[in-house]
Amino acid sequence: MNVIAVDDEELALRDLTRSLEKVWPGCELHGFSSSKRALDHAEGHPVDVALIDIRMPGMDGLELAKRLKDAQPGAHIIFVTSYEEYAIDAFAVHATGYLLKPVDLNDLKRELTFVYEQSRRTSPGSTSPSRVRVQTFNGFDIFVDGKPLAFKRSKTKELLALLIDRRGARVTTREACAVLWEDAPYSPSQSSYFRSLVTDLRSTLASVDAGEIVVKQRDSLAIDPSLIDCDVYHFLEGDPIAINSYKGTYLPSYSWAEFSLSRIEPSRK
């Protein structure tokens, strides 16, 4: 996301940009103390979100917002001001949000999360939401058309969790068995039981017309990440909604998931 912050008061601009860096560390951020410089930038660079003070000398924030919208109709405008009385004027120029100074981090996070979600839904390259949603933070569950999917065997559900964790990488029978039964040596009986889990997984998914999310080849399985809406995938892509939802717990029921935490929390490496 390309973000600009505009405020003629240097201290206020510095505070706002610092808050933005905390709440949305992955954004491309530019700060301007002049409406003219902000507009010059917007005429040559993409702007997804503009956080604008209203009372500024010369071109005020309301005029800047109108001209930004002319230059980039898809830009989201969030006014950041000390004055409540401008709210009606602000929304007359189709502002997305209105924050009062001093800006509260939670309020800023809420506004940016809303903007991000709106942009993701309406961007030209966006696709319709997946029928299959997977939750890996604070527990593991899979939902199809909004309904939780039930499994006959807990190991079948764990196998699916393992495939989700691998993010499309293929897992062989021997590799999967080594993870699912970490204390037991590989054996023909274990291999046979694993094949029954695969059959159970595929039939469970097929029962809700979601069988295509698992790709099976001779001696390996993989998930198709493009067909699921998964919180950890969005997290790793820098999605602020997913980042804000992560509370330090990933696939907590499975001990093997501890080894994947280094991807989520680099400090654990």
SERO-4910 file (N, C-alpha, C, O; in steps of 0.05 Angstrom, whole numbers):
BEGIN
 pado doro    nc1    nc2    nc3   cac1   cac2   cac3    cc1    cc2    cc3    oc1    oc2    oc3
  Met    A     17    -24      0      0      0      0     17     25      0     37     26     14
  Asn    A     10     45    -16     24     70    -17      8     91     -1    -15     97     -7
  Val    A     21    102     19      8    119     38     23    146     39     47    147     39
  Ile    A      7    168     40     19    194     45      6    206     70    -18    202     75
  Ala    A     21    221     85     12    236    108     18    265    104     40    272     96
  Val    A     -2    282    109      1    311    103     -7    327    127    -30    326    136
  Asp    A     11    343    138      6    360    161     27    382    161     51    377    160
  Asp    A     18    408    163     37    430    162     53    432    188     73    446    189
  Glu    A     44    420    210     58    420    235     78    397    236     70    374    235
  Glu    A    104    404    237    125    383    236    122    362    258    125    338    252
  Leu    A    117    371    282    114    352    304     91    333    300     93    309    304
  Ala    A     68    344    291     45    328    286     50    308    264     41    285    265
  Leu    A     64    317    243     70    300    220     89    277    229     85    254    221
  Arg    A    108    284    245    127    263    255    112    243    272    117    219    270
  Asp    A     94    252    290     79    233    306     61    215    289     59    191    295
  Leu    A     49    227    269     31    211    252     47    190    236     38    167    234
  Thr    A     69    198    225     85    178    209     96    156    227     97    133    219
  Arg    A    104    163    251    113    142    270     90    123    277     94     98    278
  Ser    A     66    134    281     43    117    287     37     98    263     31     75    267
  Leu    A     39    109    239     34     93    215     55     71    212     48     48    205
  Glu    A     80     76    218    101     56    217     96     34    237    103     11    232
  Lys    A     85     40    260     79     20    280     55      3    272     56    -22    274
  Val    A     34     16    262      9      2    255     11    -13    229      0    -35    226
  Trp    A     26     -2    209     27    -13    183     56    -13    173     62      2    154
  Pro    A     73    -30    184    101    -29    178    108    -35    149    130    -28    140
  Gly    A     91    -48    135     97    -56    107     90    -36     86     94    -40     62
  Cys    A     78    -13     94     68      6     74     91     23     63    112     26     76
  Glu    A     87     34     39    105     53     27     96     81     36     75     90     26
  Leu    A    111     93     54    101    117     68    117    142     60    141    142     59
  His    A    102    164     54    115    190     49    100    211     65     75    212     65
  Gly    A    115    228     79    103    250     94    109    277     81    131    281     71
  Phe    A     89    295     82     91    321     70     81    343     89     60    339    102
  Ser    A     95    365     91     86    387    108     72    408     91     65    429    101
  Ser    A     69    403     65     56    422     47     36    407     29     42    386     18
  Ser    A     13    419     26     -8    407      9      2    406    -20     -3    387    -34
  Lys    A     16    427    -29     26    428    -56     45    406    -62     43    392    -83
  Arg    A     64    401    -43     84    379    -48     70    352    -48     77    334    -63
  Ala    A     49    349    -31     34    324    -30     20    319    -57     20    297    -67
  Leu    A      8    341    -67     -7    338    -93     13    333   -116      7    317   -133
  Asp    A     36    346   -116     56    341   -136     64    312   -136     68    299   -157
  His    A     68    301   -112     75    273   -110     53    255   -121     59    236   -136
  Ala    A     28    261   -114      5    244   -122      1    245   -152    -10    226   -163
  Glu    A     10    266   -165      6    268   -194     26    250   -209     22    245   -233
  Gly    A     46    240   -195     66    223   -209     70    196   -196     85    180   -206
  His    A     57    191   -173     60    166   -159     33    156   -149     15    171   -143
  Pro    A     30    129   -147      5    119   -137      1    125   -108     20    125    -92
  Val    A    -24    131   -100    -31    136    -72    -56    120    -66    -77    124    -78
  Asp    A    -53    101    -48    -76     85    -39    -91     98    -16   -115     97    -15
  Val    A    -76    110      2    -87    122     26    -73    149     31    -49    151     30
  Ala    A    -89    170     37    -78    196     44    -90    204     71   -114    206     74
  Leu    A    -73    209     91    -81    219    117    -75    249    117    -51    256    116
  Ile    A    -95    265    120    -92    294    115   -103    310    138   -125    306    148
  Asp    A    -87    330    147    -97    350    166   -116    368    150   -113    371    126
  Ile    A   -135    381    164   -155    398    150   -146    427    150   -146    440    129
  Arg    A   -139    437    173   -130    465    174   -101    468    167    -83    461    183
  Met    A    -96    477    143    -69    482    134    -68    507    117    -88    514    104
  Pro    A    -46    522    118    -44    547    103    -44    542     73    -36    520     63
  Gly    A    -54    561     58    -55    558     29    -77    538     21   -101    543     27
  Met    A    -71    517      9    -90    496      2    -97    480     27    -79    465     37
  Asp    A   -121    482     37   -128    467     61   -133    437     55   -133    429     31
  Gly    A   -138    422     76   -141    393     72   -165    385     55   -163    365     41
  Leu    A   -186    400     57   -210    393     42   -205    397     12   -213    380     -4
  Glu    A   -192    419      5   -186    424    -23   -166    404    -33   -168    394    -56
  Leu    A   -146    398    -17   -126    377    -25   -140    351    -30   -134    337    -49
  Ala    A   -159    343    -13   -173    318    -16   -188    317    -43   -188    297    -57
  Lys    A   -202    339    -49   -216    340    -75   -198    337    -98   -204    322   -117
  Arg    A   -175    350    -97   -156    349   -120   -142    322   -121   -136    312   -143
  Leu    A   -137    310    -98   -126    283    -98   -146    263   -110   -138    245   -126
  Lys    A   -172    266   -104   -192    249   -115   -194    252   -145   -199    233   -160
  Asp    A   -190    277   -155   -190    281   -184   -167    267   -197   -170    255   -218
  Ala    A   -144    268   -184   -120    256   -195   -120    226   -192   -111    212   -210
  Gln    A   -130    216   -170   -131    187   -164   -157    180   -151   -159    179   -126
  Pro    A   -178    175   -167   -205    170   -156   -206    147   -136   -223    146   -119
  Gly    A   -188    128   -138   -189    105   -120   -175    109    -93   -176     92    -76
  Ala    A   -163    133    -89   -149    138    -64   -169    140    -41   -190    152    -44
  His    A   -162    129    -18   -178    132      6   -167    156     22   -143    159     27
  Ile    A   -186    173     31   -178    197     46   -187    193     75   -210    187     81
  Ile    A   -168    197     93   -173    196    122   -164    223    133   -140    230    132
  Phe    A   -183    239    143   -175    265    155   -166    261    184   -177    245    199
  Val    A   -145    275    190   -133    274    217   -132    303    227   -117    319    217
  Thr    A   -150    310    246   -153    338    253   -159    341    283   -166    322    297
  Ser    A   -156    366    293   -163    372    321   -191    382    323   -200    389    345
  Tyr    A   -206    384    301   -232    398    301   -254    379    292   -254    369    269
  Glu    A   -273    375    309   -296    357    303   -315    370    283   -329    355    268
  Glu    A   -316    397    281   -337    410    266   -334    406    236   -352    413    220
  Tyr    A   -311    395    227   -307    391    198   -317    364    188   -314    358    164
  Ala    A   -329    348    205   -336    321    197   -355    320    173   -351    304    155
  Ile    A   -375    338    174   -395    337    152   -381    345    125   -386    332    105
  Asp    A   -364    366    126   -350    374    102   -331    351     93   -328    347     69
  Ala    A   -319    338    112   -301    316    105   -315    294     89   -304    285     69
  Phe    A   -338    285     99   -351    263     85   -365    272     60   -372    256     43
  Ala    A   -368    299     56   -379    309     31   -359    304      8   -367    303    -15
  Val    A   -333    301     15   -313    295     -6   -307    265     -6   -286    257    -16
  His    A   -326    249      5   -324    220      4   -299    210     20   -285    192     10
  Ala    A   -295    222     43   -273    212     60   -280    185     70   -303    178     76
  Thr    A   -259    168     73   -263    141     84   -264    142    115   -279    127    127
  Gly    A   -248    161    127   -247    162    156   -242    190    166   -235    208    151
  Tyr    A   -245    193    193   -242    219    206   -231    213    233   -245    202    250
  Leu    A   -206    222    238   -193    217    264   -187    243    278   -178    262    265
  Leu    A   -190    244    304   -184    267    319   -156    265    332   -148    243    341
  Lys    A   -141    287    332   -115    288    345   -119    290    375   -138    302    384
  Pro    A   -101    279    391    -79    261    383    -89    234    374   -108    224    386
  Val    A    -78    223    353    -88    199    342    -83    175    360    -60    170    368
  Asp    A   -104    160    366   -102    135    381    -93    113    362   -104    110    341
  Leu    A    -74     97    371    -63     75    353    -85     56    346    -86     46    323
  Asn    A   -103     49    365   -124     30    359   -144     41    338   -153     27    321
  Asp    A   -150     67    340   -168     80    321   -155     80    293   -168     75    273
  Leu    A   -129     86    293   -114     86    267   -114     59    255   -118     55    231
  Lys    A   -108     39    272   -108     11    262   -135      3    251   -136    -10    230
  Arg    A   -156     11    264   -183      4    254   -189     16    227   -199      3    209
  Glu    A   -182     42    224   -187     56    198   -170     43    175   -181     39    154
  Leu    A   -145     37    181   -128     25    160   -136     -3    153   -135    -12    130
  Thr    A   -145    -18    173   -155    -45    168   -179    -44    150   -182    -61    132
  Phe    A   -197    -25    155   -221    -22    138   -213    -15    109   -223    -27     90
  Val    A   -194      4    107   -185     12     80   -173    -12     65   -178    -16     42
  Tyr    A   -156    -27     79   -142    -50     67   -163    -70     57   -161    -80     35
  Glu    A   -182    -76     74   -202    -96     66   -218    -86     42   -224   -102     24
  Gln    A   -226    -61     42   -241    -50     19   -224    -51     -6   -235    -58    -28
  Ser    A   -199    -44     -4   -181    -44    -28   -178    -72    -39   -177    -76    -63
  Arg    A   -176    -92    -21   -172   -119    -30   -196   -130    -44   -194   -146    -63
  Arg    A   -220   -121    -35   -244   -131    -48   -250   -118    -75   -262   -131    -92
  Thr    A   -240    -93    -79   -248    -79   -103   -225    -75   -123   -230    -64   -144
  Ser    A   -201    -85   -117   -179    -82   -135   -184    -97   -161   -197   -119   -160
  Pro    A   -175    -87   -184   -180   -100   -210   -172   -129   -211   -185   -145   -225
  Gly    A   -151   -136   -197   -141   -164   -199   -152   -182   -177   -145   -205   -176
  Ser    A   -171   -172   -161   -181   -188   -139   -200   -209   -149   -212   -205   -170
  Thr    A   -203   -230   -135   -221   -251   -142   -242   -254   -120   -239   -242    -98
  Ser    A   -264   -268   -125   -284   -272   -105   -273   -288    -81   -255   -304    -85
  Pro    A   -284   -283    -57   -273   -297    -34   -275   -328    -37   -294   -338    -49
  Ser    A   -254   -341    -27   -254   -370    -29   -277   -382    -13   -285   -371      8
  Arg    A   -287   -405    -22   -307   -419     -6   -295   -432     19   -309   -437     38
  Val    A   -268   -436     18   -255   -450     40   -238   -430     56   -219   -418     45
  Arg    A   -244   -428     81   -229   -410     99   -216   -427    120   -228   -444    132
  Val    A   -190   -422    125   -175   -437    144   -164   -419    166   -152   -398    160
  Gln    A   -168   -427    191   -158   -412    214   -136   -428    227   -140   -451    235
  Thr    A   -112   -416    228    -90   -430    242    -81   -415    267    -68   -427    284
  Phe    A    -89   -390    270    -82   -375    294   -103   -381    316   -127   -382    311
  Asn    A    -93   -385    340   -111   -390    363   -128   -415    360   -151   -415    369
  Gly    A   -117   -435    347   -133   -460    342   -133   -466    313   -126   -449    296
  Phe    A   -141   -490    305   -142   -498    277   -170   -506    270   -182   -525    282
  Asp    A   -182   -493    250   -208   -500    240   -209   -493    210   -196   -475    200
  Ile    A   -227   -508    196   -231   -503    168   -261   -499    164   -277   -514    175
  Phe    A   -268   -479    148   -296   -472    143   -301   -473    113   -285   -463     97
  Val    A   -323   -485    106   -331   -485     78   -359   -472     75   -378   -481     88
  Asp    A   -360   -451     59   -384   -435     57   -393   -425     85   -417   -424     90
  Gly    A   -374   -419    102   -380   -408    128   -387   -428    149   -391   -420    172
  Lys    A   -387   -454    143   -394   -475    162   -370   -491    169   -354   -498    152
  Pro    A   -366   -497    195   -342   -513    203   -343   -541    192   -365   -553    191
  Leu    A   -320   -551    183   -319   -577    171   -311   -597    193   -292   -594    207
  Ala    A   -327   -618    196   -323   -639    217   -307   -662    205   -311   -669    181
  Phe    A   -289   -674    221   -273   -697    212   -279   -721    230   -283   -718    254
  Lys    A   -280   -744    217   -285   -769    232   -261   -776    250   -265   -786    272
  Arg    A   -237   -769    241   -213   -776    257   -197   -751    262   -194   -734    244
  Ser    A   -186   -749    286   -169   -725    292   -144   -725    276   -133   -704    269
  Lys    A   -133   -749    269   -109   -750    253   -114   -740    225    -95   -730    212
  Thr    A   -138   -743    214   -144   -733    188   -143   -703    188   -132   -690    170
  Lys    A   -154   -691    209   -152   -662    212   -123   -652    215   -116   -632    204
  Glu    A   -108   -667    230    -79   -660    233    -64   -662    207    -47   -646    202
  Leu    A    -71   -682    191    -58   -684    164    -64   -660    148    -46   -649    134
  Leu    A    -89   -651    148    -95   -626    133    -80   -602    144    -71   -586    129
  Ala    A    -77   -601    171    -62   -579    183    -33   -579    173    -21   -558    168
  Leu    A    -22   -603    171      6   -606    161      8   -596    132     27   -582    126
  Leu    A    -11   -603    116    -10   -594     88    -13   -563     86      0   -550     70
  Ile    A    -31   -552    103    -35   -523    104     -8   -510    112      0   -490    100
  Asp    A      5   -521    132     30   -510    142     51   -510    120     68   -492    119
  Arg    A     51   -530    102     72   -532     81     67   -513     58     84   -511     40
  Arg    A     44   -501     57     38   -480     37     42   -488      8     54   -473     -7
  Gly    A     33   -511      1     36   -520    -27     59   -538    -33     61   -550    -54
  Ala    A     78   -540    -14    100   -559    -17     90   -587    -15     74   -593      2
  Arg    A    101   -605    -31     92   -633    -30    103   -647     -6    126   -643      2
  Val    A     86   -665      5     94   -681     29     90   -710     21     69   -719     13
  Thr    A    112   -726     23    110   -754     17     98   -769     40     96   -759     62
  Thr    A     91   -794     34     80   -811     55     99   -814     79     91   -811    102
  Arg    A    124   -820     73    144   -823     95    148   -798    111    150   -798    135
  Glu    A    149   -775     97    152   -749    110    128   -743    129    132   -735    151
  Ala    A    104   -748    119     81   -743    134     79   -761    159     73   -752    181
  Cys    A     86   -786    155     86   -805    178    106   -797    199    101   -799    223
  Ala    A    129   -787    190    150   -779    209    140   -755    226    148   -753    249
  Val    A    123   -738    215    113   -715    230     89   -724    248     88   -717    271
  Leu    A     71   -739    236     46   -745    251     51   -766    273     37   -766    293
  Trp    A     71   -783    269     77   -803    290    107   -800    297    123   -818    291
  Glu    A    115   -778    308    143   -772    312    158   -792    329    182   -794    327
  Asp    A    144   -806    347    158   -824    365    158   -853    355    170   -871    368
  Ala    A    145   -858    332    142   -886    323    158   -890    297    158   -873    280
  Pro    A    172   -912    295    187   -918    270    168   -924    247    146   -934    251
  Tyr    A    177   -916    223    161   -921    200    158   -951    195    177   -966    197
  Ser    A    133   -959    188    128   -988    184    105   -991    164     91   -972    158
  Pro    A    102  -1015    153     81  -1020    134     53  -1014    146     36  -1004    132
  Ser    A     49  -1021    171     23  -1016    183     18   -986    186     -5   -977    182
  Gln    A     39   -971    192     36   -942    194     29   -930    166     12   -913    164
  Ser    A     43   -940    146     37   -932    119      9   -938    110     -4   -922     97
  Ser    A     -1   -961    118    -28   -969    112    -49   -951    125    -68   -942    113
  Tyr    A    -43   -944    151    -61   -927    165    -61   -899    153    -82   -885    151
  Phe    A    -37   -890    144    -36   -863    132    -53   -863    106    -66   -843    101
  Arg    A    -52   -884     90    -68   -884     66    -98   -882     73   -113   -871     58
  Ser    A   -106   -894     95   -134   -892    103   -141   -863    111   -163   -853    107
  Leu    A   -121   -849    123   -125   -821    130   -129   -804    104   -145   -786    103
  Val    A   -113   -810     84   -115   -796     59   -142   -800     46   -155   -781     36
  Thr    A   -151   -825     47   -178   -831     36   -199   -816     51   -218   -804     40
  Asp    A   -197   -815     78   -216   -801     95   -216   -771     89   -237   -759     88
  Leu    A   -192   -760     86   -189   -731     81   -203   -724     54   -218   -705     53
  Arg    A   -196   -740     34   -207   -733      7   -238   -737      6   -251   -721     -7
  Ser    A   -248   -757     20   -277   -761     20   -291   -739     36   -313   -731     29
  Thr    A   -279   -731     58   -290   -709     74   -292   -684     58   -312   -670     59
  Leu    A   -271   -677     44   -271   -653     28   -290   -655      4   -304   -636     -3
  Ala    A   -290   -679     -8   -308   -683    -31   -338   -680    -22   -354   -672    -39
  Ser    A   -344   -687      3   -372   -686     12   -382   -657     13   -407   -653     13
  Val    A   -364   -637     13   -372   -609     12   -362   -596    -13   -360   -571    -14
  Asp    A   -356   -612    -34   -347   -602    -60   -322   -584    -58   -320   -564    -71
  Ala    A   -304   -593    -40   -279   -578    -36   -255   -596    -41   -233   -589    -32
  Gly    A   -258   -618    -54   -237   -637    -58   -213   -626    -74   -191   -637    -72
  Glu    A   -218   -605    -89   -196   -595   -106   -174   -580    -90   -153   -574   -102
  Ile    A   -179   -575    -65   -158   -560    -50   -134   -578    -43   -112   -568    -37
  Val    A   -137   -605    -45   -115   -623    -40   -107   -636    -67   -124   -648    -81
  Val    A    -82   -634    -73    -71   -645    -98    -56   -670    -92    -36   -669    -76
  Lys    A    -64   -693   -103    -51   -718    -97    -36   -728   -122    -46   -728   -144
  Gln    A    -11   -736   -118      5   -749   -138     15   -775   -126     14   -778   -102
  Arg    A     26   -791   -142     33   -819   -135     39   -823   -105     24   -838    -92
  Asp    A     60   -811    -94     66   -816    -66     69   -790    -51     85   -787    -33
  Ser    A     53   -770    -58     55   -744    -45     28   -730    -45     11   -735    -62
  Leu    A     26   -711    -26      2   -694    -24     12   -666    -22     34   -660    -13
  Ala    A     -6   -648    -30     -1   -619    -27    -27   -604    -26    -47   -614    -36
  Ile    A    -27   -581    -13    -50   -564    -13    -47   -544    -36    -25   -538    -44
  Asp    A    -69   -535    -48    -68   -514    -68    -74   -488    -54    -98   -482    -49
  Pro    A    -54   -472    -47    -58   -447    -31    -77   -427    -45    -89   -411    -31
  Ser    A    -78   -428    -71    -94   -408    -85   -124   -412    -81   -140   -395    -87
  Leu    A   -132   -436    -71   -160   -442    -68   -171   -439    -39   -194   -445    -34
  Ile    A   -154   -429    -21   -162   -426      6   -156   -398     16   -137   -385      7
  Asp    A   -172   -389     35   -168   -363     48   -157   -370     76   -172   -378     94
  Cys    A   -131   -366     80   -118   -376    104   -104   -353    118    -89   -337    106
  Asp    A   -108   -350    144    -97   -328    160    -67   -327    159    -56   -305    156
  Val    A    -53   -350    162    -24   -349    162    -13   -342    135      9   -329    133
  Tyr    A    -26   -349    113    -16   -341     87    -18   -311     84      0   -298     74
  His    A    -41   -300     92    -44   -270     91    -23   -257    109    -13   -236    102
  Phe    A    -18   -268    132      2   -257    151     29   -255    137     42   -234    138
  Leu    A     37   -277    124     63   -278    112     65   -259     88     87   -252     79
  Glu    A     42   -251     77     42   -232     54     41   -203     64     41   -185     48
  Gly    A     40   -200     91     39   -173    102     12   -161    105      9   -137    110
  Asp    A     -9   -177    104    -37   -168    107    -41   -157    135    -38   -173    155
  Pro    A    -47   -131    139    -50   -120    166    -73   -133    182    -71   -134    206
  Ile    A    -94   -142    168   -116   -155    183   -106   -181    196   -111   -185    219
  Ala    A    -91   -197    181    -80   -222    192    -59   -216    213    -58   -229    234
  Ile    A    -42   -196    208    -21   -189    228    -34   -181    254    -24   -189    275
  Asn    A    -55   -165    253    -69   -156    277    -83   -179    291    -88   -178    316
  Ser    A    -90   -200    277   -105   -223    289    -86   -242    303    -95   -259    318
  Tyr    A    -60   -241    297    -41   -260    308    -34   -252    337    -24   -230    342
  Lys    A    -40   -270    356    -35   -265    384    -14   -283    396    -13   -287    420
  Gly    A      3   -294    379     25   -311    388     19   -340    389     35   -356    399
  Thr    A     -4   -349    378    -11   -377    379    -16   -387    350    -34   -377    337
  Tyr    A     -1   -408    342     -3   -419    315     -6   -449    317     12   -462    328
  Leu    A    -28   -460    306    -33   -489    306    -25   -501    334     -8   -519    335
  Pro    A    -38   -491    355    -29   -498    382    -32   -527    390    -19   -537    409
  Ser    A    -49   -542    376    -53   -570    383    -31   -589    373    -30   -612    381
  Tyr    A    -14   -579    356      6   -596    343     34   -588    350     43   -565    344
  Ser    A     49   -605    363     76   -599    373     95   -593    349    113   -576    352
  Trp    A     91   -606    327    108   -601    304    107   -573    293    125   -563    279
  Ala    A     84   -559    299     81   -532    288    100   -512    301    105   -490    290
  Glu    A    112   -520    323    131   -502    337    155   -496    318    166   -474    319
  Phe    A    162   -515    300    184   -510    282    178   -490    260    196   -479    247
  Ser    A    152   -484    256    144   -465    236    142   -437    246    139   -418    231
  Leu    A    145   -433    272    141   -407    284    163   -388    276    159   -363    277
  Ser    A    186   -398    267    208   -380    258    200   -364    234    210   -342    229
  Arg    A    181   -374    218    171   -359    195    153   -336    203    152   -315    191
  Ile    A    139   -340    226    120   -321    236    133   -301    255    128   -277    254
  Glu    A    151   -312    272    166   -296    291    195   -300    286    208   -318    298
  Pro    A    207   -283    268    235   -287    261    254   -288    285    276   -300    284
  Ser    A    247   -275    308    264   -275    331    267   -303    343    286   -307    360
  Arg    A    250   -322    336    252   -349    347    273   -365    332    280   -387    341
  Lys    A    284   -355    310    303   -371    294    329   -376    311    347   -389    302
***
